[in-house]
Amino acid sequence: MQARALALLAVLVTAGAAPAAERPAGLWHPGIWRAERYAAHRHGVIAFSVRTPTRAWSWHATTSFPSASVVKAMLLVAYLDLPSVRARRLSADERVLLGSMIRRSDNDAASRVFDVVGTEGLSALAVRAGMRRFTPNAYWGFSGIAAGDQTRFFLRIDRLIVRRHRAYAMLLLRTITPVQRWGIAPVRPSGWRLYFKGGWGDTGWVDHQVALLTRGDERVAVAILTHDNGSHRYGNETLHGMAARLLNGLASAREVP
């Protein structure tokens, strides 16, 4: 009886270990557990989502947050998809307008673009991107966003942009002004290209970042949304800490699922 019990135990142990043994060496997974532990000890409300073409990980990913300037990435894509814009060259004035809105996060430029796109344009883009909880607002910065939706959008943001304007739009998202490259940007994994947009309030009302990282054909989308941080500096620290934990090991990973 004892021999049979030991044999059965050996089978169970082997069966339990099989999934780990079958996992390819170098396969990357985000540091979800470490990020959740870190978030649990920070002030305010925090949500995150990490998404690859085949997998998704999240924490409070359906919680709604005021978008602040994160929605400017949606304004960019919606504007470039307008029937009056998508099939022609952008004017010099349009390039200045869109560049200011994305690279420097200029609010006046965003309001001018929103006057053209409207809530209808943002809603139409949300449907195309597969967003489930986006709620547009007459003041663009109060539009409701969720982390899970934002990674759905950013994971294929380039493919949602009309081909004629794709390279230009992605260049804007890649060249955010240095003074706004906090949070995710300082922990960008070596070998990965970063495209992102942030949103914030001076008092820490919100501090958000949403990003796409690419390496060849591999891609990872990350959204970190925070609310009621107490100060902008504290919110930046939270973004940095969350990003460092979620993206840990990505630089050395040989494969991303």
Kinemage of the C-alpha trace (Angstrom):
@kinemage 1
@onewidth
@group {chain A} dominant
@subgroup {mainchain}
@vectorlist {calphas} color= white
{ca met a 1} P 0.000 0.000 0.000
{ca gln a 2} L 2.799 2.381 0.898
{ca ala a 3} L 4.537 1.682 -2.418
{ca arg a 4} L 1.322 2.374 -4.334
{ca ala a 5} L 0.794 5.635 -2.460
{ca leu a 6} L 4.321 6.783 -3.239
{ca ala a 7} L 3.856 5.872 -6.878
{ca leu a 8} L 0.586 7.839 -7.019
{ca leu a 9} L 2.243 10.827 -5.357
{ca ala a 10} L 5.036 10.728 -7.926
{ca val a 11} L 2.477 10.788 -10.746
{ca leu a 12} L 0.654 13.752 -9.226
{ca val a 13} L 3.858 15.728 -8.683
{ca thr a 14} L 4.982 15.030 -12.238
{ca ala a 15} L 1.589 16.064 -13.627
{ca gly a 16} L 1.623 19.288 -11.632
{ca ala a 17} L 5.089 20.153 -12.834
{ca ala a 18} L 4.372 19.473 -16.497
{ca pro a 19} L 3.087 22.951 -17.481
{ca ala a 20} L 6.185 24.641 -16.062
{ca ala a 21} L 8.481 22.095 -17.696
{ca glu a 22} L 6.769 22.653 -21.048
{ca arg a 23} L 7.149 26.444 -20.894
{ca pro a 24} L 9.810 27.466 -23.420
{ca ala a 25} L 12.991 28.888 -21.918
{ca gly a 26} L 13.116 32.656 -22.178
{ca leu a 27} L 9.330 33.095 -22.535
{ca trp a 28} L 8.434 36.454 -20.959
{ca his a 29} L 5.583 37.154 -18.578
{ca pro a 30} L 4.961 40.550 -16.938
{ca gly a 31} L 5.662 41.000 -13.233
{ca ile a 32} L 1.996 41.007 -12.276
{ca trp a 33} L 2.393 39.798 -8.695
{ca arg a 34} L 5.124 42.333 -7.902
{ca ala a 35} L 3.098 45.127 -9.522
{ca glu a 36} L -0.016 44.234 -7.530
{ca arg a 37} L 1.948 44.189 -4.278
{ca tyr a 38} L 3.464 47.572 -5.094
{ca ala a 39} L 0.082 49.065 -6.072
{ca ala a 40} L -1.523 47.832 -2.860
{ca his a 41} L 0.862 50.017 -0.850
{ca arg a 42} L 0.470 53.191 -2.928
{ca his a 43} L -2.039 56.002 -2.365
{ca gly a 44} L -4.935 56.535 -4.735
{ca val a 45} L -6.665 54.292 -7.239
{ca ile a 46} L -4.504 52.242 -9.615
{ca ala a 47} L -5.279 49.999 -12.571
{ca phe a 48} L -3.115 48.362 -15.187
{ca ser a 49} L -3.294 46.164 -18.242
{ca val a 50} L -0.574 44.378 -20.203
{ca arg a 51} L -1.430 42.868 -23.559
{ca thr a 52} L 0.372 40.947 -26.301
{ca pro a 53} L -1.137 39.557 -29.512
{ca thr a 54} L -2.051 36.327 -27.696
{ca arg a 55} L -2.199 37.092 -23.968
{ca ala a 56} L -3.543 39.707 -21.544
{ca trp a 57} L -2.925 40.392 -17.850
{ca ser a 58} L -4.671 43.055 -15.802
{ca trp a 59} L -5.628 44.536 -12.450
{ca his a 60} L -8.863 46.568 -12.194
{ca ala a 61} L -8.725 46.844 -15.981
{ca thr a 62} L -12.419 47.759 -16.355
{ca thr a 63} L -12.347 50.610 -13.807
{ca ser a 64} L -13.182 53.947 -15.446
{ca phe a 65} L -10.819 56.940 -15.084
{ca pro a 66} L -10.961 60.498 -16.453
{ca ser a 67} L -8.719 60.352 -19.513
{ca ala a 68} L -6.889 63.681 -19.255
{ca ser a 69} L -4.358 63.883 -22.110
{ca val a 70} L -4.252 60.142 -22.816
{ca val a 71} L -7.245 60.673 -25.106
{ca lys a 72} L -5.070 62.829 -27.378
{ca ala a 73} L -3.753 59.644 -28.967
{ca met a 74} L -7.341 58.797 -29.868
{ca leu a 75} L -7.877 62.318 -31.193
{ca leu a 76} L -4.821 61.895 -33.419
{ca val a 77} L -6.025 58.626 -34.923
{ca ala a 78} L -9.626 59.838 -35.320
{ca tyr a 79} L -8.487 63.028 -37.061
{ca leu a 80} L -6.247 61.195 -39.532
{ca asp a 81} L -9.137 58.848 -40.349
{ca leu a 82} L -11.521 61.655 -41.322
{ca pro a 83} L -12.717 61.306 -44.944
{ca ser a 84} L -11.456 64.814 -45.624
{ca val a 85} L -7.972 63.968 -44.306
{ca arg a 86} L -7.187 60.298 -44.865
{ca ala a 87} L -6.582 60.451 -48.632
{ca arg a 88} L -4.490 63.628 -48.884
{ca arg a 89} L -1.232 65.098 -47.653
{ca leu a 90} L -1.279 66.957 -44.344
{ca ser a 91} L -0.724 70.679 -44.524
{ca ala a 92} L 2.103 72.370 -42.662
{ca asp a 93} L -0.440 73.856 -40.247
{ca glu a 94} L -1.935 70.426 -39.545
{ca arg a 95} L 1.498 68.979 -38.822
{ca val a 96} L 2.200 71.771 -36.349
{ca leu a 97} L -1.217 71.296 -34.731
{ca leu a 98} L -0.963 67.515 -34.353
{ca gly a 99} L 2.689 67.668 -33.369
{ca ser a 100} L 1.948 70.135 -30.589
{ca met a 101} L -0.962 68.035 -29.334
{ca ile a 102} L 1.061 64.825 -29.084
{ca arg a 103} L 4.694 65.800 -28.532
{ca arg a 104} L 4.086 68.668 -26.094
{ca ser a 105} L 0.566 67.650 -25.029
{ca asp a 106} L -0.762 71.105 -25.901
{ca asn a 107} L -4.342 71.433 -24.641
{ca asp a 108} L -5.330 74.235 -27.018
{ca ala a 109} L -4.230 72.115 -29.955
{ca ala a 110} L -6.263 69.173 -28.594
{ca ser a 111} L -9.349 71.372 -28.291
{ca arg a 112} L -8.971 72.464 -31.916
{ca val a 113} L -8.690 68.862 -33.065
{ca phe a 114} L -11.640 67.865 -30.879
{ca asp a 115} L -13.735 70.625 -32.465
{ca val a 116} L -13.270 68.790 -35.777
{ca val a 117} L -13.456 65.175 -34.558
{ca gly a 118} L -16.151 65.561 -31.896
{ca thr a 119} L -17.487 62.901 -29.571
{ca glu a 120} L -18.849 61.083 -32.623
{ca gly a 121} L -15.377 60.604 -34.072
{ca leu a 122} L -13.979 59.351 -30.780
{ca ser a 123} L -16.892 56.948 -30.329
{ca ala a 124} L -16.466 55.584 -33.850
{ca leu a 125} L -12.768 54.963 -33.201
{ca ala a 126} L -13.574 53.245 -29.904
{ca val a 127} L -15.823 50.814 -31.770
{ca arg a 128} L -13.128 50.130 -34.385
{ca ala a 129} L -10.554 49.531 -31.669
{ca gly a 130} L -12.771 47.120 -29.743
{ca met a 131} L -13.102 49.365 -26.692
{ca arg a 132} L -15.949 48.369 -24.399
{ca arg a 133} L -15.972 51.058 -21.714
{ca phe a 134} L -14.954 54.281 -23.448
{ca thr a 135} L -17.323 57.175 -22.710
{ca pro a 136} L -16.710 60.426 -24.620
{ca asn a 137} L -17.261 63.751 -22.910
{ca ala a 138} L -17.985 67.218 -24.266
{ca tyr a 139} L -14.724 68.237 -22.600
{ca trp a 140} L -12.265 65.729 -24.050
{ca gly a 141} L -10.156 65.460 -20.874
{ca phe a 142} L -13.114 64.072 -18.930
{ca ser a 143} L -13.759 61.223 -21.342
{ca gly a 144} L -13.894 57.894 -19.501
{ca ile a 145} L -11.185 55.330 -20.241
{ca ala a 146} L -10.252 51.902 -18.847
{ca ala a 147} L -6.856 50.214 -18.817
{ca gly a 148} L -8.028 47.125 -20.686
{ca asp a 149} L -9.514 49.219 -23.488
{ca gln a 150} L -6.395 51.306 -23.808
{ca thr a 151} L -4.142 48.287 -24.338
{ca arg a 152} L -6.573 46.983 -26.966
{ca phe a 153} L -6.181 50.325 -28.731
{ca phe a 154} L -2.419 50.743 -28.388
{ca leu a 155} L -1.558 47.150 -29.260
{ca arg a 156} L -2.646 47.836 -32.835
{ca ile a 157} L -2.664 51.625 -32.936
{ca asp a 158} L -0.460 51.704 -36.025
{ca arg a 159} L -2.893 49.450 -37.878
{ca leu a 160} L -5.799 51.714 -36.929
{ca ile a 161} L -4.076 54.663 -38.603
{ca val a 162} L -4.646 55.094 -42.323
{ca arg a 163} L -1.522 53.922 -44.173
{ca arg a 164} L -0.831 57.327 -45.747
{ca his a 165} L -0.323 58.959 -42.325
{ca arg a 166} L 0.881 55.975 -40.295
{ca ala a 167} L 4.609 56.722 -40.210
{ca tyr a 168} L 4.037 60.367 -39.285
{ca ala a 169} L 1.628 59.552 -36.446
{ca met a 170} L 3.895 56.881 -34.982
{ca leu a 171} L 6.851 59.267 -35.141
{ca leu a 172} L 4.896 61.725 -32.974
{ca leu a 173} L 4.165 59.043 -30.377
{ca arg a 174} L 7.816 58.022 -30.397
{ca thr a 175} L 9.203 61.553 -29.931
{ca ile a 176} L 7.386 62.919 -26.880
{ca thr a 177} L 9.241 65.938 -25.514
{ca pro a 178} L 12.004 64.946 -23.041
{ca val a 179} L 10.430 66.849 -20.128
{ca gln a 180} L 7.375 64.553 -20.317
{ca arg a 181} L 9.240 61.256 -20.594
{ca trp a 182} L 8.666 60.028 -17.053
{ca gly a 183} L 7.143 56.750 -15.848
{ca ile a 184} L 7.478 54.139 -18.587
{ca ala a 185} L 10.115 55.921 -20.694
{ca pro a 186} L 13.018 55.678 -18.187
{ca val a 187} L 12.489 51.922 -17.805
{ca arg a 188} L 12.058 51.161 -21.506
{ca pro a 189} L 13.634 47.726 -21.991
{ca ser a 190} L 16.790 47.721 -24.091
{ca gly a 191} L 16.141 46.670 -27.659
{ca trp a 192} L 12.485 47.741 -27.605
{ca arg a 193} L 11.028 50.806 -29.347
{ca leu a 194} L 8.576 52.882 -27.313
{ca tyr a 195} L 5.474 54.761 -28.486
{ca phe a 196} L 3.373 56.315 -25.726
{ca lys a 197} L 1.093 59.060 -24.440
{ca gly a 198} L 0.598 60.307 -20.925
{ca gly a 199} L -2.087 62.249 -19.131
{ca trp a 200} L -1.808 64.085 -15.835
{ca gly a 201} L -2.964 66.875 -13.572
{ca asp a 202} L -0.643 69.186 -11.654
{ca thr a 203} L -2.168 68.164 -8.325
{ca gly a 204} L -1.981 64.418 -8.964
{ca trp a 205} L -5.671 64.276 -9.848
{ca val a 206} L -4.711 61.678 -12.463
{ca asp a 207} L -1.405 60.355 -13.758
{ca his a 208} L -1.690 57.943 -16.671
{ca gln a 209} L 0.519 56.399 -19.306
{ca val a 210} L -0.339 54.086 -22.174
{ca ala a 211} L 2.353 52.615 -24.412
{ca leu a 212} L 3.215 50.257 -27.228
{ca leu a 213} L 6.624 48.576 -27.178
{ca thr a 214} L 7.898 46.826 -30.297
{ca arg a 215} L 10.884 44.644 -31.121
{ca gly a 216} L 10.779 43.404 -34.678
{ca asp a 217} L 7.404 41.706 -35.051
{ca glu a 218} L 6.895 41.436 -31.272
{ca arg a 219} L 4.662 43.914 -29.491
{ca val a 220} L 3.540 44.603 -25.934
{ca ala a 221} L 0.946 47.196 -24.894
{ca val a 222} L 0.916 48.593 -21.360
{ca ala a 223} L -1.599 50.902 -19.667
{ca ile a 224} L -1.141 52.266 -16.144
{ca leu a 225} L -3.936 54.523 -14.886
{ca thr a 226} L -3.940 56.303 -11.509
{ca his a 227} L -6.303 58.680 -9.712
{ca asp a 228} L -6.110 60.760 -6.514
{ca asn a 229} L -2.338 60.568 -6.131
{ca gly a 230} L -2.048 63.609 -3.889
{ca ser a 231} L 0.646 65.191 -6.069
{ca his a 232} L 1.951 64.952 -9.598
{ca arg a 233} L 5.356 63.884 -8.311
{ca tyr a 234} L 3.837 61.019 -6.337
{ca gly a 235} L 1.841 59.943 -9.389
{ca asn a 236} L 5.017 59.907 -11.493
{ca glu a 237} L 6.716 57.727 -8.890
{ca thr a 238} L 3.793 55.306 -9.034
{ca leu a 239} L 3.958 55.121 -12.839
{ca his a 240} L 7.699 54.480 -12.704
{ca gly a 241} L 7.396 51.810 -10.019
{ca met a 242} L 4.550 50.036 -11.758
{ca ala a 243} L 6.249 50.100 -15.163
{ca ala a 244} L 9.546 48.791 -13.768
{ca arg a 245} L 7.785 45.800 -12.219
{ca leu a 246} L 5.473 45.026 -15.113
{ca leu a 247} L 8.230 45.187 -17.740
{ca asn a 248} L 10.883 43.417 -15.716
{ca gly a 249} L 12.786 40.878 -17.801
{ca leu a 250} L 11.442 42.059 -21.161
{ca ala a 251} L 14.869 43.192 -22.391
{ca ser a 252} L 16.380 39.722 -22.010
{ca ala a 253} L 13.299 37.724 -23.027
{ca arg a 254} L 13.833 35.573 -26.076
{ca glu a 255} L 10.111 35.274 -26.793
{ca val a 256} L 6.951 37.196 -25.963
{ca pro a 257} L 3.688 35.215 -26.020
